[in-house]
Amino acid sequence: MGWGNIFKRRVKVFSVALVIYLNYKAVQQREKWINKSKRAALWEKAHERNAKRVLNLIIELEGLWVKLGQYLSTRADVLPEAYISLLRQLQDSLPPRPLEEVCQTIQKEFGKTMDDLFADFVEEPLATASIAQVHRATLINGQEVVVKVQHQGIKAIILEDLKNAKSIVDWIAWAEPQYDFNPMIDEWCKEAPKELDFDNEAENTRTVSRNLGCKKSHDENRPSNHVNVLIPEVVQSTESVLILEYMDGIRLNDSASLEAFGVDKQKIVEEITRAYAHQIYVDGFFNGDPHPGNFLVSKQAPHRPVLLDFGLTKKLSSSTKQALAKMFLASAEGDHVALLSAFSEMGLKLRLDMPEQAMEVTTIFFRSSTLANEAPQTLKSLAEQRDRNMKVIQEKMQLNQKEVKRFNPVDAFPGDIVIFSRVLNLLRGLSSIMNVRIEYRDIMRPFAESVLLGNINKRPAANTQWIYNTPIHSDVEAKLRQLLVELGNSDKILGIQVCAYKDGEVVIDTAAGVLGRYDPRPVQPDTLFSVFSATKGITAGMLHWLVDNGKLKLEENVANIWPEFRGNGKELIKVHHVLNHTSGLHNAMADLRAENPLVISEWDECLKLIEASVPETEPGKLQLYHYLSFGWLCGGIIEHASGKKFQDVLKEAFIHPLGIEGELYVGIPPGVESRLASLTLDTDDLNKLSTMSNRAELPSTFQLSNIAEFASTMPVFFNILNTRRAIIPAANGHCSARALARYYAALVDGGVVPLPHSSASNPPLGSHPHNPSFPSKKTQKKQKSKQTTMVDAALKNKTNGSREIGYTIIVNESNIGSSSTGTTDCTANGDSPQNGNRKIFSNPRIHDAFMGVGEYGNLSLPDGTFGLGFRRFKSKDGCFTGFGHSGMGGSTGFCDIKNRFAIAVTLNKMSFGGVSAKIIELVCSELNIPLPEGFSGSGERVDASGPLIN
């Protein structure tokens, strides 16, 4: 194709586009001056006039523009009827190519004459489409076939049109950045040329037919995930000619014939949708062009869809297939964490943290289809929804009208999603054309679930990768892995991490299982688990750190530090009463569970509740576990004593010195969702728990009978994104076992930071930025300075003291795997945690302080379960040997001082101590370390005397 023809094609496209644009602008002005009753007719005529212009242009140019017209012809849910009715003929009724050209191509490709190939060849084509036309024929052996013949010269036309389309899209992206369609056109440029190779299409046809198990006979006893469709068999192919078996069928746009044969259009479209759900979620190999011209309906009952044309197909990797299934289920269940994780897994990156808007857009993406007559209302609602989202962006980023129009919230749009989105939109348009309503969530859900559950249900016996592939550090770790396999095969473990230090060195660092009930990805060393009340051990350590740094005294009245705390009989409560669970405020937050549990995600509201609370017992007299109030009591003290935010103190005290950036949080930041393990419940353990007797050290509102009821709601509540992001110092820690174990390894040595974590652990501990920042795609130079200004303004707005994390700007960073600024500063000052000499505590009697013994004995009840913030453990002779804290569900961390031993267990299938106890019993036995009381893992009964709840 010469430059003259290229130039002419471009001029025609831009000219028609300009004429249509100016015509609609004129109609907009004209309708202001005419009667309202005549406006609808005015617009209808304009649509008819401009639709004819578009159709005539497409027919003249053919090539890629036919594909565009075919796509638009299916969007009856969003386009005026005039466009649909006119463009519909592009699905199969373009002007035919000369028979001489067709025969010439066939003879050249096969090297034989038409008489040698066919007993009969029908001159009138069955259909003429964008790149080929189809003729009916009979082979020499008598078989009836259809012959698909590629248009001569179409390859050059398609490739040139792609270049033209790319130029237009680039111009649009420059002029209107919020309409950046480059990811879509880039994917189309990559995939469209594959349609020009009919050998490739033949192999695709065989593959899809094999995957769907297509049979000529109808099977009434088919499995639930089987689809009942037909696909023609491939007879022969070359690069430009494809011969398929002939199937007699009714076209979807032949309404009269469909009605005459008694075809149930609802069932046909539902079965087509099921076929595509199977291709996408089960097979990971799907046809990317489901426009109405690529389907027939068999004339024989039971009427079944016939799938045609597999030139444009897409193959998905296993990880992308799982991410798409996860995105679908997250949308169906309103799970923001899973949705953001799915985005990250498939490579969809956003410049702005907008979980609510992301969920809203995704939900609309999988919404039920609308009928053709509902298109105007659908368009209106979509426009309103987009305006609402842009308004949110404008407010959060403080942009003016011009800036918000230029802001594109999508940073990276993966190519796999382009074809997937196209398929869903085409299916939606197909249902509108057929005038049926399709419930995509109901139809597609079983297929999405099957791909995830099929992998998740593979226990260790059937999954050689169940234990994550990291080197074994010791003999005890090898035996531990055997135990984990046994527990996994008995369905006691979904996902788990175990890490242990002995004498300052890592002896265990194992990850196993999967991330969640709908997440078959493997647990890795850097996976983040919700550890519930194991968080209290971190929070208590922060308070001790402030004491160690002279910011606080254990004997100090809380009201002197926190003036708003004073009143309602709380004047005598001291810091050590809070740590020792003897403040009398054990039930201070109890009513939240019944009244409004979502309040626990609101930091300021919870502090106000603590300030208004009334002690039930005299401070220092009775130790009752402060299951919720402990966190906010400590949190309020920490912030008032330090003059800093809770998160800042946590980073300064432990995260940066220990080098555990990105692996220990109390309330997660945006950007880590893809590393979260989701919670589920061991119902067997839960049932055992509800039959046990009460425990004296627990408050009346948190006895075992209450806990069984409470625990049943925990996975749902703590899987919610807003809960995950909330600062709940008593219960919302998210960490890896290796980060928690390193914390206790430092504590067991009196605060000495251990040597660097095992180099065999991958990714390296501390390699994640603590507050993730995603690298942006290379942007237009013209936009760069404005974009930077926008982000700077947004960040400035975020540092005004607001505690909410609902919207966070994701700023540019050159390397996502680089260490955080805090770590770099430590290294520069010679205080790197890797030098092995840094201490996070200077008090030589810090162990006594943690356990409330020795000179700190008068600050804690002598016979109490808790010391000062930690549960303390005794040896058989009654001496205190160590300390730690467990969480509801089994995650735990503790250390043994004499044996310089520290261990952490994190898991996502909430048992009530049994799994963790068996692990700790094995490890202690192998290392000749006395087993702490309450950690007996023998037998099947849940041990109610152990630290299962705190």
Secondary structure by P-SEA (a helix, b strand, c coil): ccaaaaaaaaaaaaaaaaaaaaaaaaaaaaaacccccaaaaaaaaaaaaaaaaaaaaaaaacaaaaaaaaaaaaccccccaaaaaaacccccccccccaaaaaaaaaaaacccccccccccccccccccccbbbbbbccccbbbbbbbbcccaaaaaaaaaaaaaaaaaaaaaaacccccaaaaaaaaaacccccccaaaaaaaaaaaaaaacccccccccccccccbbbbbbbccccccbbbbcbbbbbcccaaaaaaaaccaaaaaaaaaaaaaaaacccccccccccccccbbbbccccbbbbbccccbbbbbcaaaaaaaaaaaaaaaaccaaaaaaaaaaaccccccccaaaaaaaaaaaacccccccaaaaaaaaaaaaaaaaaaaaaaaacccaaaaaaccccccccaaaaaaaaaaaaaaaaaaaacccccccccaaaaaaaaaaaaaacccccccccccccccccaaaaaaaaaaaaaaaacccccbbbbbbccccccbbbbbccccccccccccccbbbbccccaaaaaaaaaaaaaaacccccccccccccccccccccccccaaaaaaccccccccccccccccccccccaaaaaaaaaaccccccccccccccccaaaaaaaaaaaaaacccaaaaaaacccccccccccccccccccccccbbbbbbaaaaaaaaaabbbbccccccccaaaaaaaaaaaaaaaaccccccccccccbbbbcaaaaaaaaaaaaacccccccccccccccccccccbbbbbbccccccaaaaaaaaaaaaaaaaacccccccccccccccccccccaaaaaaaaacccccccccccccccaaaaaaaccccccccccccccccccccccccccccccccccccccccccccccccccccccccccccccaaaaaaaaaaaaaaccccccccccccccccccccccc
